């Protein structure tokens, strides 16, 4: 069996990885990004969601 990814999927994988590294993981070090229950604030989630949509990474 060939488990290699198609070039299209590999490109998507790399784009998602870069997005997470640049826009999601840094939130972990920002206490003000979280609410009293240690969940990401809705406005933070909305901002990241909008950026993901703009980059074609949301609900593909």
Order of alpha helices (4+ residues) and beta strands (2+ residues): alpha-alpha
